């Protein structure tokens, strides 16, 4: 199976973020469900800390259905950032 990688950019509170998304990272034949890989980093300011990644880099493998249910990788990250911001307040 050929892997595909999507690259998205979004502005979040003055931070330019790059989201790299591999929707077919680990097939269901291995785990029982499809897993995707998601990576987020701040590209401006470079490696700035984020609520979900104090080091400025977030990488995680999770069921693809979670990202799909959120509306895609950009919407998923937006929700995660907002949730973590609220928890920190």
C-alpha positions in Angstrom: 0.0 0.0 0.0 1.3 3.4 -1.0 1.4 6.0 1.8 0.1 9.5 1.2 1.1 12.5 3.1 -0.9 15.7 3.4 0.6 19.0 4.4 -1.6 21.8 5.8 -0.9 25.2 7.2 -3.0 27.1 9.6 -2.8 30.3 11.7 -3.5 29.9 15.3 -3.3 33.0 17.5 -0.4 34.4 15.5 1.5 31.1 15.1 1.9 29.7 11.7 1.5 25.9 12.1 2.4 23.1 9.7 0.3 20.0 10.0 1.6 16.8 8.4 -1.0 14.1 8.1 -0.5 10.5 7.0 -4.1 9.0 6.9 -2.9 5.5 6.0 0.0 5.2 8.5 -1.0 1.8 9.9 -3.6 -0.3 8.2 -6.5 -2.0 9.9 -5.1 -5.4 9.0 -2.4 -4.8 11.7 -4.5 -3.3 14.6 -8.1 -3.8 13.7 -8.6 -0.2 12.7 -6.8 2.3 10.5 -4.3 4.5 12.3 -3.1 7.9 11.0 0.0 9.8 12.0 -0.3 13.5 12.7 2.6 15.9 13.3 2.3 19.6 14.1 5.0 22.2 14.5 5.2 25.9 14.7 7.0 27.3 11.7 6.6 30.9 12.7 7.7 31.6 15.3 10.1 28.7 14.8 9.5 25.9 17.2 7.3 28.1 19.5 5.7 26.2 22.4 2.1 25.2 21.9 -0.5 24.1 24.5 -0.3 20.6 23.0 3.4 20.6 22.6 5.7 22.6 24.9 8.7 21.7 22.7 6.9 23.2 19.6 6.5 19.7 18.0 3.6 17.4 18.4 3.6 14.0 16.8 1.0 11.3 17.5 -0.5 8.2 16.0 -4.2 7.7 16.5 -7.3 6.1 15.0 -8.1 7.8 11.7 -11.8 7.8 12.6 -11.1 10.4 15.3 -9.5 12.8 12.9 -12.3 12.2 10.3 -15.0 12.8 13.0 -13.4 16.1 13.9 -13.6 17.2 10.2 -10.0 16.5 9.2 -6.5 17.2 10.5 -6.8 21.0 10.6 -10.1 20.9 12.5 -8.7 18.2 14.9 -5.7 20.3 15.8 -7.8 23.5 16.2 -10.0 21.7 18.7 -7.1 20.2 20.5 -5.3 23.6 20.8 -8.5 25.3 22.0 -9.2 22.5 24.6 -5.7 22.6 26.0 -5.9 26.4 26.2 -9.1 26.2 28.2 -7.7 23.6 30.5 -4.6 25.7 31.2 -6.7 28.8 32.1 
